[in-house]
Amino acid sequence: MNLSYLIEPFQYRFMVEAMLMAALVGGTCAVLSCYLVLKGWSLMGDAVSHAVLPGIVLAYIVGAPLAVGAFLAGLLCASGTGWITNHSRLKGDAVMGVVFTGLFALGLVMFTKVTTDVHLNHILFGSLLGIERSDMLQAVIAATLTLVILAVVRKDILLYLFDANQARAVGLNTTFLHYLFLALLSLTIVAALQAVGIILTVAMLIVPGCIGLLLSDRFGRMTAIASGAAIFSAIAGTYLSYFLNGETGACIVLTQAIILTLAALFGPKYGILFRARAARRAAAGREQ
């Protein structure tokens, strides 16, 4: 195996563009992932990701951009879930499960009734290597807008998510922050949808935050670790998919899963093996 074989993927423009696009989308998802994991809203990312399908089909029917339909459907799912939770006896996780499976099923039924050249597999699993310029531009704009807004209101959103009473006490508009965060989540899913599809977006919104949480107990450091892991996974997964001839999005998520496993086993302070050694040392100390 020579060097020219190893650098072969970088000689193709579509591979380089796929790596850059995956890195942008992965990094953006990772930032949102930290908020979702710490707040316990991981299922919200799952719910919104699946709920965008009917919005995509409806947008195609009326001739609107698919990204607009996906964004509005995602926002409707997120806000509707919150409203039902606040006005019924059902808990949030149950409501999200019902809403996202119902909307996803509706989207599948709508899709079977529409004659379209948009293949369902591209919606479900993405088409990173064959992403069109218009979709690439939409993803860049959505990801950039999400990161900029998060950077501006980062402290306010953090305070609202983890201490809503204190946020109201200091005069923050918590209702606005709530729907702003849901809008950013929907926008991020739209960006990821263009690259890895509905199903794999769920993993990209959960796994990086879990990696950061296992390796740090400070939010800033957690976000940096999650973003670094997501960007590395995006580039490495896309690179490996060339040689494995595998689905690019799946290779990216599999790389993230491997990093998560390593962090869970060998991570300092919170790793399973680290805690097992610490427990054995504490037991030995008590015996002495």
C-alpha atoms as an extended CHARMM CRD file, in Angstrom:
* protein
*
       288  EXT
         1         1  MET       CA              0.0000000000        0.0000000000        0.0000000000  PROA      1               0.0000000000
         2         2  ASN       CA              1.6880000000        3.2370000000       -1.1410000000  PROA      2               0.0000000000
         3         3  LEU       CA              1.0630000000        6.8490000000       -0.2430000000  PROA      3               0.0000000000
         4         4  SER       CA             -0.6930000000        7.6610000000       -3.5130000000  PROA      4               0.0000000000
         5         5  TYR       CA             -3.3480000000        5.0630000000       -2.6650000000  PROA      5               0.0000000000
         6         6  LEU       CA             -3.9700000000        6.5810000000        0.7730000000  PROA      6               0.0000000000
         7         7  ILE       CA             -4.3480000000       10.1320000000       -0.5410000000  PROA      7               0.0000000000
         8         8  GLU       CA             -6.4640000000        9.0600000000       -3.4990000000  PROA      8               0.0000000000
         9         9  PRO       CA             -9.7820000000       10.3010000000       -1.9730000000  PROA      9               0.0000000000
        10        10  PHE       CA             -8.3740000000       13.8300000000       -1.7090000000  PROA      10              0.0000000000
        11        11  GLN       CA             -7.7820000000       13.9200000000       -5.4610000000  PROA      11              0.0000000000
        12        12  TYR       CA            -11.5140000000       13.9880000000       -6.1330000000  PROA      12              0.0000000000
        13        13  ARG       CA            -13.3840000000       17.2370000000       -5.6950000000  PROA      13              0.0000000000
        14        14  PHE       CA            -16.6260000000       15.5480000000       -4.6440000000  PROA      14              0.0000000000
        15        15  MET       CA            -14.8040000000       13.7540000000       -1.8030000000  PROA      15              0.0000000000
        16        16  VAL       CA            -13.2160000000       16.9520000000       -0.5040000000  PROA      16              0.0000000000
        17        17  GLU       CA            -16.5540000000       18.7880000000       -0.6870000000  PROA      17              0.0000000000
        18        18  ALA       CA            -18.2460000000       15.8970000000        1.1230000000  PROA      18              0.0000000000
        19        19  MET       CA            -15.6620000000       16.0320000000        3.9290000000  PROA      19              0.0000000000
        20        20  LEU       CA            -16.0630000000       19.7870000000        4.3370000000  PROA      20              0.0000000000
        21        21  MET       CA            -19.8590000000       19.5950000000        4.2710000000  PROA      21              0.0000000000
        22        22  ALA       CA            -19.9090000000       16.7050000000        6.7540000000  PROA      22              0.0000000000
        23        23  ALA       CA            -17.5380000000       18.5850000000        9.0640000000  PROA      23              0.0000000000
        24        24  LEU       CA            -19.7310000000       21.7040000000        8.9990000000  PROA      24              0.0000000000
        25        25  VAL       CA            -22.9370000000       19.7680000000        9.6110000000  PROA      25              0.0000000000
        26        26  GLY       CA            -21.3400000000       17.5180000000       12.2340000000  PROA      26              0.0000000000
        27        27  GLY       CA            -19.8650000000       20.4380000000       14.1570000000  PROA      27              0.0000000000
        28        28  THR       CA            -23.1790000000       22.2820000000       14.1630000000  PROA      28              0.0000000000
        29        29  CYS       CA            -25.0960000000       19.2200000000       15.3340000000  PROA      29              0.0000000000
        30        30  ALA       CA            -22.4890000000       18.6740000000       18.0580000000  PROA      30              0.0000000000
        31        31  VAL       CA            -23.0740000000       22.1160000000       19.5640000000  PROA      31              0.0000000000
        32        32  LEU       CA            -26.8450000000       21.5390000000       19.7600000000  PROA      32              0.0000000000
        33        33  SER       CA            -26.1690000000       18.0140000000       21.0130000000  PROA      33              0.0000000000
        34        34  CYS       CA            -24.5430000000       19.3460000000       24.1850000000  PROA      34              0.0000000000
        35        35  TYR       CA            -27.6540000000       21.3390000000       25.1000000000  PROA      35              0.0000000000
        36        36  LEU       CA            -29.9720000000       18.4270000000       24.3000000000  PROA      36              0.0000000000
        37        37  VAL       CA            -27.9850000000       15.8340000000       26.2690000000  PROA      37              0.0000000000
        38        38  LEU       CA            -27.5570000000       17.9910000000       29.3640000000  PROA      38              0.0000000000
        39        39  LYS       CA            -31.1970000000       19.0640000000       29.3530000000  PROA      39              0.0000000000
        40        40  GLY       CA            -32.3990000000       15.4870000000       28.7950000000  PROA      40              0.0000000000
        41        41  TRP       CA            -34.0210000000       16.4080000000       25.4750000000  PROA      41              0.0000000000
        42        42  SER       CA            -32.2180000000       13.8520000000       23.3020000000  PROA      42              0.0000000000
        43        43  LEU       CA            -35.5410000000       12.4080000000       22.1840000000  PROA      43              0.0000000000
        44        44  MET       CA            -36.5480000000       15.8800000000       20.9860000000  PROA      44              0.0000000000
        45        45  GLY       CA            -33.8730000000       15.7010000000       18.2980000000  PROA      45              0.0000000000
        46        46  ASP       CA            -35.1740000000       12.2720000000       17.3140000000  PROA      46              0.0000000000
        47        47  ALA       CA            -38.7590000000       13.5250000000       17.1910000000  PROA      47              0.0000000000
        48        48  VAL       CA            -38.0620000000       16.6120000000       15.0950000000  PROA      48              0.0000000000
        49        49  SER       CA            -35.7870000000       14.6890000000       12.6960000000  PROA      49              0.0000000000
        50        50  HSD       CA            -38.5400000000       12.2060000000       11.8530000000  PROA      50              0.0000000000
        51        51  ALA       CA            -41.3300000000       14.7680000000       11.8290000000  PROA      51              0.0000000000
        52        52  VAL       CA            -39.8440000000       16.7560000000        8.9280000000  PROA      52              0.0000000000
        53        53  LEU       CA            -40.8150000000       14.1140000000        6.3620000000  PROA      53              0.0000000000
        54        54  PRO       CA            -44.4390000000       15.2770000000        5.8160000000  PROA      54              0.0000000000
        55        55  GLY       CA            -43.1830000000       18.8420000000        5.5350000000  PROA      55              0.0000000000
        56        56  ILE       CA            -40.7560000000       17.7950000000        2.7990000000  PROA      56              0.0000000000
        57        57  VAL       CA            -43.4640000000       15.9910000000        0.8340000000  PROA      57              0.0000000000
        58        58  LEU       CA            -45.9160000000       18.8890000000        1.2340000000  PROA      58              0.0000000000
        59        59  ALA       CA            -43.2740000000       21.3770000000        0.1040000000  PROA      59              0.0000000000
        60        60  TYR       CA            -42.6590000000       19.2690000000       -2.9980000000  PROA      60              0.0000000000
        61        61  ILE       CA            -46.3950000000       19.2000000000       -3.7720000000  PROA      61              0.0000000000
        62        62  VAL       CA            -46.7800000000       22.9910000000       -3.6000000000  PROA      62              0.0000000000
        63        63  GLY       CA            -43.4500000000       23.6580000000       -5.3040000000  PROA      63              0.0000000000
        64        64  ALA       CA            -41.7490000000       25.2490000000       -2.2980000000  PROA      64              0.0000000000
        65        65  PRO       CA            -38.1160000000       24.5960000000       -1.2920000000  PROA      65              0.0000000000
        66        66  LEU       CA            -37.8530000000       21.2910000000        0.5530000000  PROA      66              0.0000000000
        67        67  ALA       CA            -35.7570000000       22.9140000000        3.2740000000  PROA      67              0.0000000000
        68        68  VAL       CA            -38.5840000000       25.3440000000        4.0670000000  PROA      68              0.0000000000
        69        69  GLY       CA            -41.0830000000       22.5100000000        4.4310000000  PROA      69              0.0000000000
        70        70  ALA       CA            -38.6760000000       20.5580000000        6.6340000000  PROA      70              0.0000000000
        71        71  PHE       CA            -38.0350000000       23.5730000000        8.8590000000  PROA      71              0.0000000000
        72        72  LEU       CA            -41.7200000000       24.4030000000        9.3450000000  PROA      72              0.0000000000
        73        73  ALA       CA            -42.6420000000       20.7680000000       10.0080000000  PROA      73              0.0000000000
        74        74  GLY       CA            -39.8310000000       20.4190000000       12.5380000000  PROA      74              0.0000000000
        75        75  LEU       CA            -40.8230000000       23.6060000000       14.3190000000  PROA      75              0.0000000000
        76        76  LEU       CA            -44.4770000000       22.5110000000       14.3660000000  PROA      76              0.0000000000
        77        77  CYS       CA            -43.5170000000       19.1600000000       15.8950000000  PROA      77              0.0000000000
        78        78  ALA       CA            -41.3180000000       20.7070000000       18.5860000000  PROA      78              0.0000000000
        79        79  SER       CA            -43.7930000000       23.4130000000       19.5840000000  PROA      79              0.0000000000
        80        80  GLY       CA            -46.7670000000       21.0480000000       19.3670000000  PROA      80              0.0000000000
        81        81  THR       CA            -45.0380000000       18.5520000000       21.6350000000  PROA      81              0.0000000000
        82        82  GLY       CA            -44.4900000000       21.2480000000       24.2420000000  PROA      82              0.0000000000
        83        83  TRP       CA            -48.0950000000       22.4130000000       24.0560000000  PROA      83              0.0000000000
        84        84  ILE       CA            -49.5100000000       18.9010000000       24.4530000000  PROA      84              0.0000000000
        85        85  THR       CA            -47.1750000000       18.1910000000       27.3680000000  PROA      85              0.0000000000
        86        86  ASN       CA            -48.3000000000       21.3540000000       29.1640000000  PROA      86              0.0000000000
        87        87  HSD       CA            -52.0040000000       20.6770000000       28.6030000000  PROA      87              0.0000000000
        88        88  SER       CA            -52.2880000000       16.9450000000       29.2510000000  PROA      88              0.0000000000
        89        89  ARG       CA            -51.3600000000       14.3080000000       31.8110000000  PROA      89              0.0000000000
        90        90  LEU       CA            -48.8290000000       12.7040000000       29.4560000000  PROA      90              0.0000000000
        91        91  LYS       CA            -45.1260000000       13.1610000000       30.0980000000  PROA      91              0.0000000000
        92        92  GLY       CA            -42.8530000000       14.7570000000       27.5520000000  PROA      92              0.0000000000
        93        93  ASP       CA            -41.1000000000       11.5880000000       26.3760000000  PROA      93              0.0000000000
        94        94  ALA       CA            -44.4310000000        9.8460000000       25.7150000000  PROA      94              0.0000000000
        95        95  VAL       CA            -45.7760000000       12.8440000000       23.8040000000  PROA      95              0.0000000000
        96        96  MET       CA            -42.6350000000       13.0630000000       21.6700000000  PROA      96              0.0000000000
        97        97  GLY       CA            -42.8440000000        9.3630000000       20.8730000000  PROA      97              0.0000000000
        98        98  VAL       CA            -46.4490000000        9.6590000000       19.7600000000  PROA      98              0.0000000000
        99        99  VAL       CA            -45.9850000000       12.8820000000       17.7890000000  PROA      99              0.0000000000
       100       100  PHE       CA            -42.8760000000       11.9210000000       15.8560000000  PROA      100             0.0000000000
       101       101  THR       CA            -44.0380000000        8.4220000000       14.9590000000  PROA      101             0.0000000000
       102       102  GLY       CA            -47.4220000000        9.8080000000       13.8930000000  PROA      102             0.0000000000
       103       103  LEU       CA            -45.9080000000       12.5220000000       11.7090000000  PROA      103             0.0000000000
       104       104  PHE       CA            -43.3140000000       10.1590000000       10.2660000000  PROA      104             0.0000000000
       105       105  ALA       CA            -46.0550000000        7.6780000000        9.3590000000  PROA      105             0.0000000000
       106       106  LEU       CA            -48.0600000000       10.5180000000        7.7910000000  PROA      106             0.0000000000
       107       107  GLY       CA            -45.0280000000       11.4770000000        5.7450000000  PROA      107             0.0000000000
       108       108  LEU       CA            -44.5720000000        7.9160000000        4.4970000000  PROA      108             0.0000000000
       109       109  VAL       CA            -48.2350000000        7.7100000000        3.4590000000  PROA      109             0.0000000000
       110       110  MET       CA            -48.0170000000       11.0740000000        1.6850000000  PROA      110             0.0000000000
       111       111  PHE       CA            -44.8250000000       10.0140000000       -0.0760000000  PROA      111             0.0000000000
       112       112  THR       CA            -46.4300000000        6.8720000000       -1.5140000000  PROA      112             0.0000000000
       113       113  LYS       CA            -49.2480000000        8.9800000000       -2.9600000000  PROA      113             0.0000000000
       114       114  VAL       CA            -47.0040000000       11.4520000000       -4.7570000000  PROA      114             0.0000000000
       115       115  THR       CA            -45.2090000000       10.8080000000       -8.0420000000  PROA      115             0.0000000000
       116       116  THR       CA            -41.7400000000       12.2510000000       -7.6100000000  PROA      116             0.0000000000
       117       117  ASP       CA            -38.1740000000       11.8040000000       -8.7880000000  PROA      117             0.0000000000
       118       118  VAL       CA            -36.9340000000       12.3850000000       -5.2250000000  PROA      118             0.0000000000
       119       119  HSD       CA            -35.8710000000        8.9420000000       -4.0350000000  PROA      119             0.0000000000
       120       120  LEU       CA            -36.9770000000        8.0670000000       -0.5040000000  PROA      120             0.0000000000
       121       121  ASN       CA            -33.5410000000        6.6810000000        0.3860000000  PROA      121             0.0000000000
       122       122  HSD       CA            -31.9950000000       10.1110000000       -0.2250000000  PROA      122             0.0000000000
       123       123  ILE       CA            -34.4010000000       11.6280000000        2.2790000000  PROA      123             0.0000000000
       124       124  LEU       CA            -33.9250000000        8.8970000000        4.8560000000  PROA      124             0.0000000000
       125       125  PHE       CA            -30.1670000000        8.3500000000        4.5300000000  PROA      125             0.0000000000
       126       126  GLY       CA            -28.9260000000       11.4520000000        2.7630000000  PROA      126             0.0000000000
       127       127  SER       CA            -26.7270000000       11.7610000000       -0.3070000000  PROA      127             0.0000000000
       128       128  LEU       CA            -23.5440000000       13.3990000000        0.9130000000  PROA      128             0.0000000000
       129       129  LEU       CA            -21.3690000000       12.4530000000       -2.0630000000  PROA      129             0.0000000000
       130       130  GLY       CA            -24.0120000000       13.5550000000       -4.5490000000  PROA      130             0.0000000000
       131       131  ILE       CA            -25.2850000000       16.6740000000       -2.7900000000  PROA      131             0.0000000000
       132       132  GLU       CA            -26.3190000000       19.4020000000       -5.2090000000  PROA      132             0.0000000000
       133       133  ARG       CA            -24.9630000000       22.9370000000       -5.0970000000  PROA      133             0.0000000000
       134       134  SER       CA            -28.2930000000       24.4200000000       -4.0660000000  PROA      134             0.0000000000
       135       135  ASP       CA            -28.6440000000       21.9510000000       -1.1930000000  PROA      135             0.0000000000
       136       136  MET       CA            -25.0470000000       22.6020000000       -0.1880000000  PROA      136             0.0000000000
       137       137  LEU       CA            -25.7090000000       26.3400000000       -0.0730000000  PROA      137             0.0000000000
       138       138  GLN       CA            -28.8570000000       25.8150000000        2.0280000000  PROA      138             0.0000000000
       139       139  ALA       CA            -26.9130000000       23.6520000000        4.4730000000  PROA      139             0.0000000000
       140       140  VAL       CA            -24.1150000000       26.2160000000        4.7970000000  PROA      140             0.0000000000
       141       141  ILE       CA            -26.5550000000       29.0650000000        5.4000000000  PROA      141             0.0000000000
       142       142  ALA       CA            -28.5940000000       27.0710000000        7.9390000000  PROA      142             0.0000000000
       143       143  ALA       CA            -25.5210000000       25.8780000000        9.8440000000  PROA      143             0.0000000000
       144       144  THR       CA            -23.8820000000       29.3130000000        9.8660000000  PROA      144             0.0000000000
       145       145  LEU       CA            -27.0740000000       31.0400000000       11.0080000000  PROA      145             0.0000000000
       146       146  THR       CA            -27.5210000000       28.5130000000       13.8180000000  PROA      146             0.0000000000
       147       147  LEU       CA            -23.9560000000       28.9160000000       15.0980000000  PROA      147             0.0000000000
       148       148  VAL       CA            -24.0720000000       32.7250000000       14.9460000000  PROA      148             0.0000000000
       149       149  ILE       CA            -27.3760000000       32.9790000000       16.8350000000  PROA      149             0.0000000000
       150       150  LEU       CA            -26.2120000000       30.4550000000       19.4450000000  PROA      150             0.0000000000
       151       151  ALA       CA            -23.0280000000       32.4300000000       19.9760000000  PROA      151             0.0000000000
       152       152  VAL       CA            -25.0150000000       35.6370000000       20.5310000000  PROA      152             0.0000000000
       153       153  VAL       CA            -27.6120000000       34.2200000000       22.9700000000  PROA      153             0.0000000000
       154       154  ARG       CA            -25.5440000000       31.3880000000       24.4530000000  PROA      154             0.0000000000
       155       155  LYS       CA            -25.6870000000       32.5680000000       28.0610000000  PROA      155             0.0000000000
       156       156  ASP       CA            -29.4030000000       33.3650000000       27.9550000000  PROA      156             0.0000000000
       157       157  ILE       CA            -30.3030000000       29.9680000000       26.4830000000  PROA      157             0.0000000000
       158       158  LEU       CA            -28.0830000000       28.1640000000       28.9920000000  PROA      158             0.0000000000
       159       159  LEU       CA            -29.7490000000       29.9580000000       31.8890000000  PROA      159             0.0000000000
       160       160  TYR       CA            -33.2390000000       29.2510000000       30.5210000000  PROA      160             0.0000000000
       161       161  LEU       CA            -32.5930000000       25.5650000000       29.8530000000  PROA      161             0.0000000000
       162       162  PHE       CA            -31.0510000000       24.7890000000       33.2250000000  PROA      162             0.0000000000
       163       163  ASP       CA            -32.8090000000       27.2680000000       35.5200000000  PROA      163             0.0000000000
       164       164  ALA       CA            -35.9590000000       28.7130000000       33.9490000000  PROA      164             0.0000000000
       165       165  ASN       CA            -37.0900000000       30.3050000000       37.2200000000  PROA      165             0.0000000000
       166       166  GLN       CA            -33.8480000000       32.2340000000       37.5550000000  PROA      166             0.0000000000
       167       167  ALA       CA            -34.0870000000       33.2720000000       33.9020000000  PROA      167             0.0000000000
       168       168  ARG       CA            -37.5690000000       34.7110000000       34.5130000000  PROA      168             0.0000000000
       169       169  ALA       CA            -36.3570000000       36.3930000000       37.7010000000  PROA      169             0.0000000000
       170       170  VAL       CA            -33.6410000000       38.3100000000       35.8530000000  PROA      170             0.0000000000
       171       171  GLY       CA            -36.1400000000       39.4780000000       33.2320000000  PROA      171             0.0000000000
       172       172  LEU       CA            -35.4690000000       37.1120000000       30.3200000000  PROA      172             0.0000000000
       173       173  ASN       CA            -38.3130000000       36.2820000000       27.9570000000  PROA      173             0.0000000000
       174       174  THR       CA            -38.3290000000       32.5170000000       28.5010000000  PROA      174             0.0000000000
       175       175  THR       CA            -41.1170000000       31.8970000000       25.9730000000  PROA      175             0.0000000000
       176       176  PHE       CA            -39.0750000000       33.5820000000       23.2630000000  PROA      176             0.0000000000
       177       177  LEU       CA            -35.9410000000       31.6500000000       24.2690000000  PROA      177             0.0000000000
       178       178  HSD       CA            -37.8740000000       28.3850000000       24.2530000000  PROA      178             0.0000000000
       179       179  TYR       CA            -39.1360000000       28.8000000000       20.7060000000  PROA      179             0.0000000000
       180       180  LEU       CA            -35.8280000000       30.2800000000       19.5520000000  PROA      180             0.0000000000
       181       181  PHE       CA            -34.0400000000       27.1330000000       20.7080000000  PROA      181             0.0000000000
       182       182  LEU       CA            -36.6140000000       24.9280000000       18.9840000000  PROA      182             0.0000000000
       183       183  ALA       CA            -36.2140000000       26.9780000000       15.7950000000  PROA      183             0.0000000000
       184       184  LEU       CA            -32.4350000000       26.5590000000       15.9510000000  PROA      184             0.0000000000
       185       185  LEU       CA            -32.8820000000       22.8220000000       16.4600000000  PROA      185             0.0000000000
       186       186  SER       CA            -35.1410000000       22.6480000000       13.4070000000  PROA      186             0.0000000000
       187       187  LEU       CA            -32.6820000000       24.7360000000       11.3970000000  PROA      187             0.0000000000
       188       188  THR       CA            -29.8150000000       22.4370000000       12.3600000000  PROA      188             0.0000000000
       189       189  ILE       CA            -31.8220000000       19.3800000000       11.3340000000  PROA      189             0.0000000000
       190       190  VAL       CA            -32.5260000000       20.9960000000        7.9590000000  PROA      190             0.0000000000
       191       191  ALA       CA            -28.7720000000       21.4870000000        7.4950000000  PROA      191             0.0000000000
       192       192  ALA       CA            -28.0000000000       17.8900000000        8.4790000000  PROA      192             0.0000000000
       193       193  LEU       CA            -30.8550000000       16.5400000000        6.3920000000  PROA      193             0.0000000000
       194       194  GLN       CA            -29.1640000000       17.6360000000        3.1820000000  PROA      194             0.0000000000
       195       195  ALA       CA            -26.0730000000       15.5830000000        4.0610000000  PROA      195             0.0000000000
       196       196  VAL       CA            -26.9130000000       12.4800000000        6.0920000000  PROA      196             0.0000000000
       197       197  GLY       CA            -30.7070000000       12.2150000000        5.9400000000  PROA      197             0.0000000000
       198       198  ILE       CA            -33.4060000000       11.9110000000        8.5640000000  PROA      198             0.0000000000
       199       199  ILE       CA            -32.3520000000        8.7370000000       10.3460000000  PROA      199             0.0000000000
       200       200  LEU       CA            -28.6390000000        9.4470000000       10.8040000000  PROA      200             0.0000000000
       201       201  THR       CA            -29.3110000000       13.0400000000       11.8750000000  PROA      201             0.0000000000
       202       202  VAL       CA            -30.6510000000       11.5880000000       15.1340000000  PROA      202             0.0000000000
       203       203  ALA       CA            -27.2700000000       10.0650000000       15.9520000000  PROA      203             0.0000000000
       204       204  MET       CA            -25.3990000000       13.2520000000       15.0590000000  PROA      204             0.0000000000
       205       205  LEU       CA            -27.6260000000       15.1960000000       17.4750000000  PROA      205             0.0000000000
       206       206  ILE       CA            -27.0100000000       12.8070000000       20.3670000000  PROA      206             0.0000000000
       207       207  VAL       CA            -23.6490000000       11.0090000000       20.1780000000  PROA      207             0.0000000000
       208       208  PRO       CA            -21.2530000000       14.0280000000       20.1670000000  PROA      208             0.0000000000
       209       209  GLY       CA            -22.8720000000       15.4940000000       23.2890000000  PROA      209             0.0000000000
       210       210  CYS       CA            -22.5460000000       12.1320000000       25.0390000000  PROA      210             0.0000000000
       211       211  ILE       CA            -18.8400000000       12.0300000000       24.1350000000  PROA      211             0.0000000000
       212       212  GLY       CA            -18.3120000000       15.5240000000       25.5340000000  PROA      212             0.0000000000
       213       213  LEU       CA            -20.2210000000       14.6800000000       28.7170000000  PROA      213             0.0000000000
       214       214  LEU       CA            -18.0770000000       11.5950000000       29.3240000000  PROA      214             0.0000000000
       215       215  LEU       CA            -14.8510000000       13.5530000000       28.9610000000  PROA      215             0.0000000000
       216       216  SER       CA            -15.6150000000       16.8520000000       30.7180000000  PROA      216             0.0000000000
       217       217  ASP       CA            -17.7690000000       18.4050000000       33.4250000000  PROA      217             0.0000000000
       218       218  ARG       CA            -17.5200000000       21.9930000000       32.0860000000  PROA      218             0.0000000000
       219       219  PHE       CA            -19.9160000000       23.1050000000       29.3850000000  PROA      219             0.0000000000
       220       220  GLY       CA            -17.3860000000       25.0700000000       27.3420000000  PROA      220             0.0000000000
       221       221  ARG       CA            -14.9150000000       22.2050000000       27.2940000000  PROA      221             0.0000000000
       222       222  MET       CA            -17.7260000000       19.7230000000       26.6710000000  PROA      222             0.0000000000
       223       223  THR       CA            -18.8180000000       21.6830000000       23.6000000000  PROA      223             0.0000000000
       224       224  ALA       CA            -15.2490000000       21.8420000000       22.2790000000  PROA      224             0.0000000000
       225       225  ILE       CA            -14.7480000000       18.0830000000       22.7470000000  PROA      225             0.0000000000
       226       226  ALA       CA            -18.1000000000       17.2550000000       21.1690000000  PROA      226             0.0000000000
       227       227  SER       CA            -17.4020000000       19.4970000000       18.1720000000  PROA      227             0.0000000000
       228       228  GLY       CA            -13.8830000000       18.1110000000       17.7460000000  PROA      228             0.0000000000
       229       229  ALA       CA            -15.1340000000       14.5300000000       17.8840000000  PROA      229             0.0000000000
       230       230  ALA       CA            -17.9280000000       15.2930000000       15.4070000000  PROA      230             0.0000000000
       231       231  ILE       CA            -15.6180000000       17.0400000000       12.9230000000  PROA      231             0.0000000000
       232       232  PHE       CA            -13.0170000000       14.2690000000       13.1680000000  PROA      232             0.0000000000
       233       233  SER       CA            -15.7240000000       11.6300000000       12.6950000000  PROA      233             0.0000000000
       234       234  ALA       CA            -17.1000000000       13.4950000000        9.6850000000  PROA      234             0.0000000000
       235       235  ILE       CA            -13.7420000000       13.6220000000        7.9200000000  PROA      235             0.0000000000
       236       236  ALA       CA            -12.5860000000       10.1500000000        8.9680000000  PROA      236             0.0000000000
       237       237  GLY       CA            -15.9590000000        8.5400000000        8.2110000000  PROA      237             0.0000000000
       238       238  THR       CA            -16.1450000000       10.0910000000        4.7500000000  PROA      238             0.0000000000
       239       239  TYR       CA            -12.5410000000        9.0800000000        4.0800000000  PROA      239             0.0000000000
       240       240  LEU       CA            -13.1340000000        5.4700000000        5.1670000000  PROA      240             0.0000000000
       241       241  SER       CA            -16.3520000000        5.2030000000        3.1730000000  PROA      241             0.0000000000
       242       242  TYR       CA            -14.2880000000        5.6420000000       -0.0020000000  PROA      242             0.0000000000
       243       243  PHE       CA            -12.2420000000        2.5090000000        0.7020000000  PROA      243             0.0000000000
       244       244  LEU       CA            -15.0670000000        0.5100000000        2.2840000000  PROA      244             0.0000000000
       245       245  ASN       CA            -17.5110000000        1.4500000000       -0.4830000000  PROA      245             0.0000000000
       246       246  GLY       CA            -20.0340000000        1.9960000000        2.2910000000  PROA      246             0.0000000000
       247       247  GLU       CA            -22.7910000000        4.5170000000        2.9810000000  PROA      247             0.0000000000
       248       248  THR       CA            -21.0060000000        7.7540000000        3.8960000000  PROA      248             0.0000000000
       249       249  GLY       CA            -23.4200000000        8.9270000000        6.5840000000  PROA      249             0.0000000000
       250       250  ALA       CA            -23.4070000000        5.4940000000        8.2270000000  PROA      250             0.0000000000
       251       251  CYS       CA            -19.5730000000        5.4490000000        8.2830000000  PROA      251             0.0000000000
       252       252  ILE       CA            -19.5690000000        8.8650000000        9.9590000000  PROA      252             0.0000000000
       253       253  VAL       CA            -22.0030000000        7.7860000000       12.6660000000  PROA      253             0.0000000000
       254       254  LEU       CA            -20.1440000000        4.4920000000       13.1570000000  PROA      254             0.0000000000
       255       255  THR       CA            -16.9280000000        6.4520000000       13.7210000000  PROA      255             0.0000000000
       256       256  GLN       CA            -18.7270000000        8.5500000000       16.3350000000  PROA      256             0.0000000000
       257       257  ALA       CA            -20.0090000000        5.3820000000       18.0120000000  PROA      257             0.0000000000
       258       258  ILE       CA            -16.4610000000        3.9860000000       18.2160000000  PROA      258             0.0000000000
       259       259  ILE       CA            -15.2020000000        7.2080000000       19.8200000000  PROA      259             0.0000000000
       260       260  LEU       CA            -18.1270000000        7.1160000000       22.2690000000  PROA      260             0.0000000000
       261       261  THR       CA            -17.2790000000        3.5150000000       23.2210000000  PROA      261             0.0000000000
       262       262  LEU       CA            -13.6330000000        4.4090000000       23.8180000000  PROA      262             0.0000000000
       263       263  ALA       CA            -14.6410000000        7.4240000000       25.9170000000  PROA      263             0.0000000000
       264       264  ALA       CA            -17.0740000000        5.3290000000       27.9550000000  PROA      264             0.0000000000
       265       265  LEU       CA            -14.4090000000        2.6950000000       28.6540000000  PROA      265             0.0000000000
       266       266  PHE       CA            -11.1690000000        4.6450000000       28.9930000000  PROA      266             0.0000000000
       267       267  GLY       CA            -12.2410000000        8.2350000000       29.6710000000  PROA      267             0.0000000000
       268       268  PRO       CA            -10.6000000000        9.9140000000       32.6570000000  PROA      268             0.0000000000
       269       269  LYS       CA            -12.7840000000       10.4280000000       35.7120000000  PROA      269             0.0000000000
       270       270  TYR       CA            -16.0110000000        9.1340000000       34.1260000000  PROA      270             0.0000000000
       271       271  GLY       CA            -14.7510000000        6.1110000000       32.1490000000  PROA      271             0.0000000000
       272       272  ILE       CA            -15.9900000000        2.6890000000       33.2380000000  PROA      272             0.0000000000
       273       273  LEU       CA            -12.4790000000        1.2820000000       33.6600000000  PROA      273             0.0000000000
       274       274  PHE       CA            -11.2590000000        4.4150000000       35.4690000000  PROA      274             0.0000000000
       275       275  ARG       CA            -14.1270000000        4.2570000000       37.9430000000  PROA      275             0.0000000000
       276       276  ALA       CA            -13.5950000000        0.5150000000       38.4400000000  PROA      276             0.0000000000
       277       277  ARG       CA             -9.9320000000        1.1070000000       39.3170000000  PROA      277             0.0000000000
       278       278  ALA       CA            -10.8970000000        3.9230000000       41.6630000000  PROA      278             0.0000000000
       279       279  ALA       CA            -13.4460000000        1.6760000000       43.3770000000  PROA      279             0.0000000000
       280       280  ARG       CA            -10.8660000000       -1.0930000000       43.8350000000  PROA      280             0.0000000000
       281       281  ARG       CA             -8.3580000000        1.3570000000       45.3120000000  PROA      281             0.0000000000
       282       282  ALA       CA            -10.9840000000        2.7350000000       47.6900000000  PROA      282             0.0000000000
       283       283  ALA       CA            -11.8960000000       -0.7990000000       48.7800000000  PROA      283             0.0000000000
       284       284  ALA       CA             -8.2350000000       -1.6730000000       49.3250000000  PROA      284             0.0000000000
       285       285  GLY       CA             -7.7730000000        1.4870000000       51.3560000000  PROA      285             0.0000000000
       286       286  ARG       CA            -10.7100000000        0.6180000000       53.6080000000  PROA      286             0.0000000000
       287       287  GLU       CA             -9.3460000000       -2.8950000000       54.1790000000  PROA      287             0.0000000000
       288       288  GLN       CA             -6.0180000000       -1.4730000000       55.3110000000  PROA      288             0.0000000000
